[in-house]
Amino acid sequence: MKETVLITGASSGIGLELARCFAAEKSNVILVARSTDALEKLAAELRTRHQIEALVVTADLSQADAAQKIFAELQGRGTVVDVLVNNAGFGLHGGFTELPLHRQLEIIQVNVAALVELTGLFLPGMIQRQRGGILNVGSVAGFLPGPNMAVYYASKAFVLSFSEALHEELRGTGVRVTDLCPGPTESNFSQVARSHRVRQTRARKMSAAEVARIGHEDFRAGKCLSLPGAQNKILAGAVTRLLPRAVVRKLAGHYNKLK
Ligand SMILES: NC(=O)c1ccc[n+]([C@@H]2O[C@H](COP(=O)([O-])OP(=O)(O)OC[C@H]3O[C@@H](n4cnc5c(N)ncnc54)[C@H](OP(=O)(O)O)[C@@H]3O)[C@@H](O)[C@H]2O)c1
């Protein structure tokens, strides 16, 4: 049966590539972000290439009423969302007191509050229908504290904890929850985060297409956690568990050290 998948942050990077993955399996897609032109371009591409329905919903998830508005618009159209992909997110490099407080609260609004609210609005229907699922895009950053990116790392720790808890709660309901935890990935993320302020690191970046392909596959396989790439598996699975916490936070601080 044909599913309808709502993807936030589908205008670029990992979200755009996830939209391509779901469309390629013939799911209809609802593309959400602020950049209407980029969403319309992607929608046109997916309709032509896969003969699916692609709906564009322009929304700014830093606005407190955005999730409700999206839900109301789709209810008004009679559209059922089978799969919710909470991908929209951003981070900022810099010390906590140096970065504007309102921008850091925006990180919490987009990465955490909107994700929870969209989940709270769409999940009851999925449980009732006994199918569907939620794919949250967290980060390996969720596994450790991040000096010089404190709020971003903390937001992804929330996504990790929340996703894992829901995965267990929903066992046996027919609804699945996966947390995709990418490491450094080619996208607009660094530009938005102003990562040029960080000392040059040699971390290899995965392509957004590869990250999305693995996340999509792991979601379909019903995995709770999706860690694309060996480097990220080692970081999340071994480094953050085996080393003392004091060492882990020092390493993270070194990684995020500003110029
Ligand atoms: N790239 C990495 O290294 C990396 C690593 C780990 C995790 N992640 C996570 O992956 C997810 C996707 O990021 P990306 O790397 O693909 O970066 P990206 O290319 O900058 O994409 C971010 C997406 O989120 C949307 N977005 C941002 N703020 C929004 C807002 N206020 N309202 C609605 N949409 C908003 C953007 O759309 P508009 O600007 O059009 O609104 C864009 O579509 C994020 O959750 C990020 O934290 C990224």
The ligand as a Tripos MOL2 file, in Angstrom:
@<TRIPOS>MOLECULE
LIG
   48    52     1     0     0
SMALL
NO_CHARGES

@<TRIPOS>ATOM
      1 N1         25.5870   17.8810    8.2200 N.am      1 LIG1
      2 C1         26.0450   17.3220    9.3170 C.2       1 LIG1
      3 O1         27.2740   17.2510    9.5080 O.2       1 LIG1
      4 C2         25.0780   16.7170   10.3080 C.ar      1 LIG1
      5 C3         25.5860   15.8020   11.2480 C.ar      1 LIG1
      6 C4         24.7160   15.2390   12.1690 C.ar      1 LIG1
      7 C5         23.3720   15.5650   12.1560 C.ar      1 LIG1
      8 N2         22.8940   16.4490   11.2290 N.ar      1 LIG1
      9 C6         21.4560   16.7740   11.2850 C.3       1 LIG1
     10 O2         20.8740   16.5040   10.0220 O.3       1 LIG1
     11 C7         19.6930   17.2850    9.8800 C.3       1 LIG1
     12 C8         19.6870   17.9050    8.4920 C.3       1 LIG1
     13 O3         20.7700   18.7960    8.3740 O.3       1 LIG1
     14 P1         21.6740   18.9020    7.0680 P.3       1 LIG1
     15 O4         23.0360   18.4580    7.4150 O.co2     1 LIG1
     16 O5         20.9940   18.2760    5.9230 O.co2     1 LIG1
     17 O6         21.7610   20.4950    6.9260 O.3       1 LIG1
     18 P2         21.0790   21.5050    5.9000 P.3       1 LIG1
     19 O7         21.5200   21.2030    4.5100 O.co2     1 LIG1
     20 O8         21.3760   22.8620    6.4610 O.co2     1 LIG1
     21 O9         19.5290   21.1980    6.0170 O.3       1 LIG1
     22 C9         18.7500   21.6260    7.0990 C.3       1 LIG1
     23 C10        17.2940   21.5770    6.7160 C.3       1 LIG1
     24 O10        16.5180   22.0110    7.8410 O.3       1 LIG1
     25 C11        15.6520   23.0410    7.4290 C.3       1 LIG1
     26 N3         15.4140   24.0150    8.4910 N.ar      1 LIG1
     27 C12        16.3360   24.6740    9.2320 C.ar      1 LIG1
     28 N4         15.7400   25.5530   10.0420 N.ar      1 LIG1
     29 C13        14.4030   25.4590    9.7860 C.ar      1 LIG1
     30 C14        13.2620   26.1370   10.2760 C.ar      1 LIG1
     31 N5         13.3510   27.1150   11.1780 N.pl3     1 LIG1
     32 N6         12.0420   25.7840    9.8070 N.ar      1 LIG1
     33 C15        11.9300   24.8110    8.8720 C.ar      1 LIG1
     34 N7         12.9790   24.1420    8.3660 N.ar      1 LIG1
     35 C16        14.1940   24.4710    8.8140 C.ar      1 LIG1
     36 C17        16.3650   23.6920    6.2450 C.3       1 LIG1
     37 O11        15.4000   24.2960    5.3660 O.3       1 LIG1
     38 P3         15.1520   25.8730    5.1470 P.3       1 LIG1
     39 O12        16.4550   26.5840    5.3960 O.co2     1 LIG1
     40 O13        14.6680   25.9350    3.7490 O.co2     1 LIG1
     41 O14        14.0990   26.2120    6.1410 O.co2     1 LIG1
     42 C18        16.9930   22.4930    5.5530 C.3       1 LIG1
     43 O15        16.0630   21.8790    4.6940 O.3       1 LIG1
     44 C19        19.7160   18.3080   11.0100 C.3       1 LIG1
     45 O16        18.8180   17.9020   12.0250 O.3       1 LIG1
     46 C20        21.1500   18.2390   11.5170 C.3       1 LIG1
     47 O17        21.2470   18.5920   12.8700 O.3       1 LIG1
     48 C21        23.7200   17.0350   10.3100 C.ar      1 LIG1
@<TRIPOS>BOND
     1     1     2 1
     2     2     3 2
     3     2     4 1
     4     4     5 ar
     5     4    48 ar
     6     5     6 ar
     7     6     7 ar
     8     7     8 ar
     9     8     9 1
    10     8    48 ar
    11     9    10 1
    12     9    46 1
    13    10    11 1
    14    11    12 1
    15    11    44 1
    16    12    13 1
    17    13    14 1
    18    14    15 2
    19    14    16 1
    20    14    17 1
    21    17    18 1
    22    18    19 2
    23    18    20 1
    24    18    21 1
    25    21    22 1
    26    22    23 1
    27    23    24 1
    28    23    42 1
    29    24    25 1
    30    25    26 1
    31    25    36 1
    32    26    27 ar
    33    26    35 ar
    34    27    28 ar
    35    28    29 ar
    36    29    30 ar
    37    29    35 ar
    38    30    31 1
    39    30    32 ar
    40    32    33 ar
    41    33    34 ar
    42    34    35 ar
    43    36    37 1
    44    36    42 1
    45    37    38 1
    46    38    39 2
    47    38    40 1
    48    38    41 1
    49    42    43 1
    50    44    45 1
    51    44    46 1
    52    46    47 1
@<TRIPOS>SUBSTRUCTURE
     1 LIG1         1 GROUP 0 **** ****
